[in-house]
Amino acid sequence: MGTRTLAQIAPTAGEIALNAYIYGYGGHSLVTPHAALKRLWWTDIRIEAKVTRAYVVSKLRGEEQEFLDRPLAFGEGLTDDTYMEWILERSKRLFLILAEIGVPDQIFGCIDDSWDDADLPVSLEDVETLELSYEPDEKLNKQFYQTQFLYLLRELKHGHHIDYGPKEHIPMEYVNTLPPAVSLQSWDRIHFAGWPDDIFVRRKFALIDKDTGQNRREAFTRDLRKAKLHKHEHIACAWASYTSEDAGYVLSDFVAEHTLRTYIGHRTPMQLLRVVPSERPRMLYEWMHCLADTLAFLHRRGVAHTAIRPSNILINHDNRVAFADIGSLRTFQHDKKTMKTEIYEYAAPESQICREPISLASSPPTSSMGAFSRLRKLSSSASSSSTPSSDTSSTRSNSFFTNATTPTSSPFMKTGRSNSLTSLTTAMSPLSFSRSASSIRNFSRHLGSPTMSLSTFSVPPSPTASSIPSRVFPRPTQLNPAMLRDLPLALPEMGDIFSLACIYLDILTFALKGRTTEFVKFRGSRQTTPSTSPRSRSKSHVDTSFHAADSDKLDVWTDILREDATKRPEEIFRAVPELLSLCKQMMVQNATLRPSARAVSESIQSILVGQAGVETLCCARRK
């Protein structure tokens, strides 16, 4: 048998940890066992336990020990406190610092000059007033200055914010684990001293723009304050925050493993595999209610999200879902690498409107109602002059982008991404909306009570509704932009509803198909960009956005999902047809006709509880 050398023996966890410290990579290597690298921080609890009478006596010589129980030299009968009592009650940190730098006996002189822990930290210029040595010793003074920060830890607490100085030690440690989602791996995971099992996510934000030199500190403070005001269990909260040098940090106790995008992309993430197969659809459909409830919470407070897309929705180890942040708070978007294609694909149609000037003589309207009347006359005259062949042109009656109570055939209908007025139907309603919280809550009040069933949603009756085609506006070259000027603009909250419906279609597809790649290909359409030069060719690309998707394709896809749902025996799939109908209402081109977030939340609750046999919902208790 051959002999075994030390090089052939696998190192133990302790040996790996020791090597890490010796060679200077402790705490940075994923190979290094984290449990063996616990740093001992001088927290309040540790200091209280460390500095006892026995400890103080052990650091002093015999003659010095006798002084400990003598009255204070400066007391002059005003106090009976002894040096020992002063140390144990007021100067534990000061004594630890002096003991660390090798001059514990100087505690008596410091106490005679009334120094205590409240005077810490001491600036480098003032350290010499402590008179730590008989002769001035700059090296000793500098050592005291640097050492004091080891014992002056300011610990972060829930809801607190601390501005740490350049020399302060921040009592937290890295957790050497990474989430499966690559997009989340730039967010550090940390724990506080003495609490290794309580993990937090730390997000870092530069307070100085490296490109422009702009100071973002004020914006960071403002957005952080707003984020802390809007607390919801399905928004990754700002648990605590701090600044250090030129960076701001926000800690959250929602530790995500995936975004919705990577969760669906993995198809079988570990969290999903831990759920019983029969319970998985129920969990996914409950997410829909949680997201709607969260959005209703924000809208009720007059806050729009404005960035609802899969990469902004997080899922943790326990399959709980939450928005990563509030998208309208710009600070929280700076540390993300969001794909521009995703921003475009999940955007509402009104956000893609092109309002370039168009030459058509017309006097400016005096009111939005007047503009609406002129547009109605214009569309009516165009409708009456249309040929019989145009009147008989057909489209699908259940078109995703057609209002439920209006005819679905129109000579002006056009699909695909352009600045045609099929995407300008957000200006159809003469209603004007203010930015107040009350109007935001009621922007769909003309749809009926939020507690009404989905089938009751309808467009308000109009005396001439029967004579108005579903696309009231003619082609864009016939429209004066002055007519658009006074028409009501869609609020960002209405765009949130459209984007949320896109998320819902992804979830419904994933629950039935196990993937969404087929859906993306199915709804895509090839778009051609004309060349700007006669020598260059036109460019084409596949547009997979929801707002530019052919309504016929979306209708066919929903029919496929309905058919798949009928083949599934589980009771939960009975909710699919009504959920798809709800998505249709949420995606109407006229933004003012979309249901409110509260109506969406209550509709989903009614569908899941009333038709799918779901007994309890996570957010059902909230109103």
C-alpha positions in Angstrom: 0.0 0.0 0.0 1.2 3.5 -0.8 1.5 6.2 1.8 -1.0 9.1 1.8 0.4 12.6 1.9 -1.4 15.7 3.3 -2.0 16.8 -0.3 -4.1 13.8 -0.9 -6.4 14.3 2.1 -9.5 16.4 1.5 -9.4 19.6 3.7 -12.0 20.0 6.4 -14.3 23.0 6.6 -12.1 24.4 9.4 -9.0 24.1 7.3 -10.6 25.8 4.3 -11.7 28.7 6.5 -8.3 29.0 8.1 -6.6 29.2 4.6 -9.2 31.8 3.6 -8.1 34.1 6.4 -4.4 33.4 5.9 -4.4 34.1 2.2 -6.9 37.0 2.4 -10.0 35.8 0.6 -12.1 35.0 3.7 -15.8 35.8 3.1 -15.4 36.2 -0.6 -15.2 32.7 -2.0 -18.3 30.6 -2.7 -16.2 27.5 -1.9 -15.3 28.7 1.5 -17.9 27.4 4.1 -19.8 30.4 5.3 -20.6 28.9 8.7 -16.9 28.7 9.6 -16.3 32.4 8.8 -18.4 34.1 11.5 -16.9 37.4 12.5 -17.3 38.5 16.1 -18.8 42.0 16.1 -18.8 44.2 19.1 -22.5 44.7 19.4 -24.3 46.2 22.4 -25.2 42.7 23.6 -21.6 41.5 23.4 -20.1 44.6 25.0 -22.6 44.2 27.9 -21.6 40.6 28.4 -17.9 41.2 28.0 -17.1 44.2 30.3 -17.7 42.9 33.8 -16.0 43.6 37.1 -13.8 40.6 36.6 -12.8 41.7 33.1 -11.8 45.2 34.3 -9.8 43.8 37.2 -8.0 41.4 34.9 -6.7 44.2 32.7 -5.2 46.3 35.5 -2.1 45.8 37.8 -2.3 45.4 41.5 -1.9 49.0 42.6 -4.3 50.2 39.9 -7.0 47.6 41.0 -7.1 49.3 44.4 -8.3 52.6 42.8 -11.3 51.0 41.2 -13.4 51.1 44.4 -12.3 54.6 45.4 -14.7 57.6 45.0 -14.2 59.7 41.9 -11.4 62.3 42.4 -13.6 65.1 40.9 -16.7 64.2 42.9 -16.0 66.5 45.8 -18.8 65.0 47.8 -21.4 65.5 45.1 -21.4 61.9 44.1 -20.6 58.6 45.8 -19.8 56.8 42.4 -16.5 54.9 42.2 -14.3 54.4 39.2 -15.6 50.9 38.8 -19.2 52.1 38.7 -18.3 54.8 36.2 -16.7 52.2 33.9 -19.5 49.7 34.1 -22.3 52.3 33.7 -20.8 54.9 31.4 -17.5 53.9 29.9 -17.5 50.3 28.8 -16.6 51.1 25.2 -13.9 53.5 26.2 -12.3 50.9 28.5 -12.4 48.3 25.7 -10.6 50.7 23.3 -7.9 51.5 25.9 -7.4 47.9 26.7 -7.1 47.0 22.9 -4.4 49.6 22.3 -2.5 48.5 25.5 -3.1 51.4 27.9 -6.0 50.3 30.1 -4.6 52.2 33.0 -5.3 55.5 31.3 -9.0 55.0 32.1 -8.5 56.8 35.4 -7.2 59.9 33.8 -10.0 59.9 31.2 -12.6 59.5 34.0 -11.0 62.4 35.9 -11.5 64.5 32.8 -15.2 63.3 32.6 -14.7 61.3 29.4 -17.3 58.6 28.8 -18.9 56.6 25.9 -21.2 59.6 25.0 -18.1 61.5 23.8 -17.2 58.9 21.2 -16.2 59.0 18.5 -13.3 61.3 19.1 -11.9 63.1 16.1 -8.2 62.6 15.3 -7.4 66.2 16.3 -9.0 65.8 19.7 -7.5 62.4 20.6 -4.4 64.1 22.0 -6.5 65.8 24.7 -7.0 62.3 26.2 -3.3 62.4 27.1 -2.8 58.7 26.5 0.9 58.9 27.1 3.3 61.2 29.1 4.9 62.2 25.8 2.9 63.0 22.6 2.6 59.8 20.6 1.0 60.3 17.2 1.1 56.6 16.5 -0.8 55.8 19.7 -3.3 58.6 19.0 -4.0 57.3 15.5 -4.4 53.8 16.8 -7.0 55.0 19.3 -8.8 56.8 16.5 -9.0 53.8 14.3 -9.8 51.3 17.0 -12.7 53.2 18.5 -14.9 52.4 15.4 -14.7 48.7 16.2 -16.7 49.3 19.3 -19.0 52.0 18.0 -21.2 49.9 15.8 -24.5 51.5 14.9 -26.9 48.6 14.2 -29.6 48.9 11.6 -33.1 48.4 12.9 -36.4 47.9 11.1 -37.6 51.1 9.5 -34.4 53.0 10.4 -32.0 54.9 8.2 -28.3 55.6 9.1 -25.7 57.7 7.3 -22.5 55.9 8.1 -19.2 57.8 8.2 -16.2 56.8 6.1 -14.4 55.0 9.0 -17.4 53.3 10.5 -17.8 49.6 10.5 -21.2 48.4 9.3 -22.2 45.3 11.3 -23.4 42.9 8.5 -21.9 40.0 6.6 -22.3 38.6 3.2 -24.3 35.4 2.7 -22.5 33.3 0.1 -25.5 32.0 -1.8 -26.8 33.1 -5.2 -30.3 33.0 -6.5 -31.0 30.9 -9.7 -32.1 34.0 -11.6 -29.0 35.7 -13.1 -30.8 39.1 -13.1 -31.0 39.0 -9.3 -27.4 38.0 -8.6 -26.2 41.6 -8.5 -28.3 42.1 -5.4 -26.2 41.1 -2.4 -27.5 38.8 0.4 -26.5 39.7 3.9 -27.3 39.0 7.5 -26.7 41.0 10.7 -24.2 40.2 13.4 -25.5 37.4 15.5 -28.4 36.6 13.3 -27.1 34.3 10.6 -30.5 32.8 9.8 -32.3 36.1 9.1 -31.3 36.9 5.5 -31.9 40.2 3.7 -31.4 41.4 0.1 -29.3 44.5 -0.3 -29.7 46.8 -3.3 -27.0 49.4 -4.0 -27.7 52.7 -5.7 -25.0 55.2 -6.8 -25.6 58.6 -5.3 -23.4 60.2 -8.0 -24.1 59.6 -11.7 -20.8 58.4 -13.1 -21.7 59.7 -16.6 -23.1 63.1 -15.8 -21.8 63.7 -12.3 -25.4 64.5 -11.2 -26.0 64.2 -7.4 -28.8 61.7 -6.8 -28.8 61.9 -3.0 -31.9 64.0 -2.8 -33.9 61.8 -5.2 -32.7 58.7 -3.3 -34.0 60.2 0.0 -37.3 61.3 -1.6 -38.1 57.9 -3.3 -37.0 56.0 -0.2 -39.4 57.9 1.9 -42.2 57.2 -0.5 -41.4 53.5 -0.7 -41.6 53.3 3.1 -45.0 54.9 3.1 -46.6 52.4 0.8 -46.1 49.1 2.7 -47.8 46.0 1.3 -47.0 42.4 1.8 -46.7 41.9 -2.0 -44.3 44.7 -2.5 -40.7 44.0 -1.5 -40.4 46.4 1.3 -37.6 48.8 2.2 -36.9 47.1 5.6 -34.1 49.5 6.4 -31.6 51.7 4.6 -28.3 53.4 4.9 -25.7 55.4 3.0 -21.9 54.9 3.0 -19.6 57.1 1.0 -21.2 57.7 -2.4 -23.7 54.9 -2.4 -27.2 54.3 -0.9 -28.3 50.9 0.2 -31.8 49.5 0.7 -32.4 46.3 2.6 -35.5 44.1 2.0 -36.6 41.0 3.9 -38.2 39.6 0.7 -35.5 37.3 -0.6 -36.3 36.5 -4.2 -35.1 33.4 -6.0 -36.7 34.2 -9.4 -38.4 36.9 -11.3 -41.6 35.9 -13.0 -39.7 36.0 -16.3 -37.1 33.5 -15.1 -39.6 31.4 -13.2 -41.6 30.8 -16.3 -38.4 30.5 -18.4 -37.1 27.7 -16.1 -40.4 25.9 -16.6 -39.7 23.6 -13.6 -38.1 25.8 -10.9 -37.3 24.2 -7.6 -40.0 26.1 -5.8 -42.7 24.9 -8.2 -41.5 21.3 -7.9 -42.0 21.4 -4.2 -45.7 22.1 -4.7 -48.1 19.2 -5.2 -49.0 19.1 -8.9 -52.7 19.5 -8.3 -52.1 22.6 -6.2 -49.9 24.4 -8.8 -52.7 26.0 -10.9 -54.4 27.2 -7.8 -51.2 28.9 -6.6 -50.6 30.6 -10.0 -54.2 31.9 -10.2 -54.0 33.2 -6.6 -50.9 35.2 -7.7 -53.3 37.0 -10.1 -55.4 38.1 -7.2 -52.4 39.1 -5.1 -51.1 41.3 -7.9 -54.4 42.9 -8.5 -54.9 43.6 -4.8 -51.5 45.2 -4.6 -52.2 47.4 -7.6 -55.6 48.4 -6.1 -53.7 49.4 -2.9 -51.4 51.7 -4.9 -54.1 53.2 -7.0 -56.2 53.8 -4.0 -53.4 56.0 -2.7 -53.0 57.8 -6.0 -49.8 56.0 -7.0 -49.3 54.4 -10.4 -46.8 51.6 -10.8 -45.9 52.3 -14.5 -43.5 49.4 -14.8 -45.5 46.2 -14.6 -43.6 43.5 -16.5 -42.3 40.0 -15.7 -38.8 41.1 -14.6 -40.3 43.4 -12.0 -42.3 40.6 -10.3 -40.4 38.5 -7.7 -41.0 35.0 -6.4 -39.2 33.8 -3.2 -38.3 30.4 -1.9 -41.8 29.8 -0.6 -43.6 30.7 -3.9 -44.8 34.0 -2.6 -45.1 36.7 -5.2 -44.3 40.4 -4.9 -43.5 43.5 -7.0 -39.8 44.3 -6.8 -40.7 47.9 -6.1 -42.9 50.7 -7.2 -42.0 51.3 -10.8 -42.8 55.0 -10.8 -40.0 55.6 -8.1 -37.1 56.1 -10.5 -34.4 55.5 -8.0 -35.3 51.9 -7.7 -34.9 51.4 -11.5 -31.2 52.4 -11.6 -29.8 49.1 -10.4 -31.7 47.0 -12.9 -30.7 45.8 -16.3 -34.1 45.7 -18.0 -34.3 44.7 -21.6 -35.9 47.4 -23.7 -37.8 44.8 -25.6 -39.6 43.7 -22.5 -40.5 47.4 -21.6 -42.0 47.7 -25.1 -43.8 44.4 -25.2 -45.8 45.0 -22.0 -46.5 48.6 -22.5 -50.0 49.9 -22.9 -51.1 51.0 -26.5 -51.6 54.6 -25.4 -48.0 54.9 -24.4 -47.0 54.2 -28.1 -49.2 57.0 -29.6 -47.5 59.2 -32.1 -49.0 62.7 -32.1 -47.0 64.3 -34.9 -48.6 67.4 -36.5 -50.8 66.6 -39.5 -51.9 69.2 -42.0 -55.6 69.7 -41.9 -57.2 73.1 -41.5 -59.5 73.4 -38.6 -60.2 75.9 -35.8 -59.1 74.7 -32.4 -61.8 73.2 -30.3 -63.2 75.0 -27.3 -63.8 71.9 -25.3 -63.2 68.2 -25.3 -66.9 67.6 -25.9 -66.8 69.7 -29.0 -63.8 67.8 -30.3 -65.5 64.6 -29.6 -68.7 65.8 -31.5 -66.6 66.8 -34.5 -64.8 63.4 -34.6 -68.2 61.7 -34.4 -69.5 63.6 -37.3 -66.4 62.9 -39.2 -66.6 59.2 -38.6 -70.3 59.1 -39.3 -69.9 60.8 -42.7 -67.1 58.4 -43.5 -69.2 55.5 -42.5 -72.2 56.6 -44.7 -69.9 57.1 -47.7 -68.3 53.7 -47.4 -69.0 51.1 -50.1 -71.1 48.0 -49.5 -68.0 45.9 -49.7 -66.4 47.8 -46.8 -69.6 47.4 -44.8 -69.4 43.7 -45.2 -65.8 43.4 -44.2 -65.6 41.0 -41.3 -63.6 40.6 -38.2 -63.8 38.3 -35.2 -66.8 39.2 -33.0 -64.8 38.5 -29.9 -61.9 40.7 -30.8 -59.6 41.5 -27.9 -59.3 45.1 -28.9 -63.0 45.8 -29.6 -65.4 47.3 -27.1 -68.1 44.8 -26.0 -71.1 46.8 -27.0 -69.9 48.3 -30.3 -70.1 46.7 -33.7 -66.9 44.9 -34.7 -66.9 45.7 -38.4 -65.5 49.0 -39.5 -63.9 50.4 -42.7 -61.3 52.1 -40.4 -60.1 49.0 -38.6 -56.4 48.3 -38.9 -54.0 46.1 -37.0 -50.3 46.1 -36.4 -48.1 48.7 -34.8 -48.5 52.1 -36.4 -49.8 55.5 -35.4 -53.2 54.7 -37.0 -56.2 55.7 -35.0 -56.9 52.2 -34.0 -54.4 52.9 -31.3 -55.9 56.3 -30.5 -59.1 55.0 -29.2 -58.0 56.0 -25.7 -59.3 59.5 -26.7 -62.9 58.2 -27.4 -64.4 59.1 -24.1 -65.4 62.8 -23.4 -64.9 62.2 -19.7 -62.1 64.3 -18.2 -60.0 62.9 -15.4 -58.0 64.7 -12.7 -54.9 63.2 -11.1 -56.6 63.1 -7.7 -56.8 59.8 -5.8 -60.6 59.8 -5.9 -60.8 60.1 -9.7 -58.2 57.3 -10.0 -60.2 55.0 -7.9 -63.3 55.7 -10.0 -61.9 55.9 -13.5 -64.0 52.9 -14.4 -67.1 53.9 -12.5 -69.2 54.0 -15.7 -68.6 50.3 -15.9 -70.8 49.6 -12.9 -70.2 48.7 -9.4 -66.9 46.9 -8.7 -68.8 44.1 -7.1 -70.8 43.4 -10.2 -70.0 40.4 -12.3 -67.8 40.7 -15.3 -70.8 40.3 -17.7 -72.2 43.6 -16.4 -69.2 45.7 -17.7 -70.4 47.7 -20.7 -70.0 51.0 -22.4 -72.5 53.7 -21.2 -75.4 54.1 -23.6 -75.3 56.9 -26.1 -78.2 58.3 -28.2 -76.2 57.7 -31.4 -74.3 54.6 -30.3 -75.9 52.4 -32.9 -74.7 54.7 -35.7 -71.1 54.9 -34.5 -68.7 52.3 -35.9 -66.3 50.5 -33.5 -63.4 52.5 -34.8 -64.8 56.0 -34.6 -61.8 57.7 -36.1 -60.6 57.7 -39.7 -57.1 57.2 -40.8 -54.4 59.4 -39.2 -53.8 61.5 -42.3 -57.3 62.9 -42.0 -57.0 64.0 -38.4 -56.1 67.4 -37.1 -53.9 67.1 -34.0 -55.8 70.1 -32.6 -58.8 67.8 -32.2 -56.6 65.5 -30.0 -55.4 68.4 -27.8 -58.5 68.6 -25.6 -59.4 64.9 -25.6 -58.8 63.1 -22.3 -55.5 61.4 -21.9 -55.2 58.0 -20.4 -53.9 58.0 -16.8 -50.9 55.9 -16.0 -53.1 53.8 -13.7 -55.1 52.7 -16.8 -51.8 51.6 -18.5 -51.1 49.5 -15.4 -54.4 47.6 -16.0 -53.3 46.7 -19.6 -49.9 45.6 -18.5 -51.3 43.5 -15.7 -53.6 41.8 -18.2 -50.5 40.9 -20.2 -49.0 39.3 -17.1 -52.3 37.4 -16.6 -52.2 35.9 -20.1 -48.6 34.7 -19.4 -49.7 33.1 -16.1 -52.8 31.5 -17.7 -50.7 30.1 -20.5 -48.0 28.8 -18.2 -50.6 27.1 -16.0 -52.1 25.3 -19.0 -49.1 24.8 -21.3 -46.1 24.8 -18.9 -44.3 27.4 -21.0 -45.0 30.6 -22.9 -42.6 30.4 -25.8 -45.4 29.1 -28.1 -47.6 32.0 -27.1 -44.8 34.5 -27.9 -44.3 33.1 -31.4 -48.1 32.9 -32.0 -48.8 36.5 -31.3 -45.8 37.9 -33.1 -46.2 39.8 -36.3 -43.5 40.9 -38.8 -43.1 44.6 -39.1 -41.3 46.4 -41.9 -39.5 49.7 -41.4 -39.2 51.7 -44.6 -35.7 52.6 -45.6 -34.6 56.2 -45.3 -32.3 56.0 -48.3 -33.0 54.7 -51.8 -29.8 52.7 -51.6 -30.7 50.9 -48.4 -33.2 48.1 -47.9 -36.3 48.1 -45.7 -35.7 46.5 -42.3 -38.1 44.0 -40.9 -38.4 42.5 -37.4 -40.9 40.4 -35.5 -43.0 42.4 -33.0 -44.2 40.3 -30.1 -45.7 43.2 -28.1 -49.2 42.8 -26.7 -50.4 46.3 -27.9 -49.3 45.6 -31.5 -50.6 42.0 -31.6 -53.3 41.1 -34.1 -56.5 40.9 -32.2 -57.5 37.8 -34.2 -54.4 36.0 -33.0 -55.2 36.8 -29.4 -58.7 35.6 -29.8 -57.5 32.3 -31.3 -55.1 31.9 -28.5 -57.7 32.4 -25.8 -59.9 29.9 -27.6 -57.0 27.4 -27.4 -56.6 28.1 -23.7 -60.4 27.7 -23.1 -60.4 24.4 -25.0 -57.4 23.1 -23.0 -59.1 24.1 -19.8 -62.2 22.1 -20.6 -60.0 19.0 -21.0 -58.6 19.3 -17.5 -60.7 17.6 -14.8 -59.6 19.8 -11.9 -62.2 22.2 -10.6 -59.7 25.1 -10.6 -59.7 25.2 -14.4 -63.4 26.2 -14.4 -62.1 29.7 -13.7 -60.2 30.0 -17.0 -63.0 31.2 -19.3 -64.0 34.0 -17.0 -60.4 35.0 -16.3 -59.8 35.2 -20.0 -62.9 37.4 -20.4 -61.6 39.6 -17.7 -58.3 40.0 -19.5 -60.2 41.1 -22.6 -61.9 43.9 -20.6 -58.5 44.9 -19.2 -57.0 45.2 -22.7 -59.5 47.3 -24.5 -57.9 50.0 -26.6 -60.0 52.7 -25.0 -58.1 53.1 -21.7 -61.0 54.8 -20.0 -63.2 51.7 -20.5 -60.8 49.4 -18.6 -61.9 48.2 -15.2 -60.2 49.6 -12.1 -57.7 47.6 -10.2 -60.2 47.2 -7.4 -62.8 45.8 -9.8 -60.2 43.4 -11.2 -59.3 42.2 -7.7 -62.9 41.6 -6.7 -63.7 39.9 -10.0 -60.9 37.5 -9.6 -61.9 36.8 -6.1 -65.5 36.1 -7.2 -64.4 33.8 -10.0 -61.9 31.8 -7.9 -64.2 31.4 -4.9 -67.5 31.1 -6.7 -66.6 29.0 -9.7 -63.2 27.3 -9.0 -63.8 26.1 -5.5 -61.0 28.2 -3.9 -62.0 28.5 -0.2 -59.5 31.2 0.9 -57.3 33.7 -0.8 -54.2 35.3 0.5 -55.5 38.9 0.1 -59.2 38.3 0.5 -59.3 39.7 4.0 -58.1 43.2 2.7 -60.6 45.7 1.5 
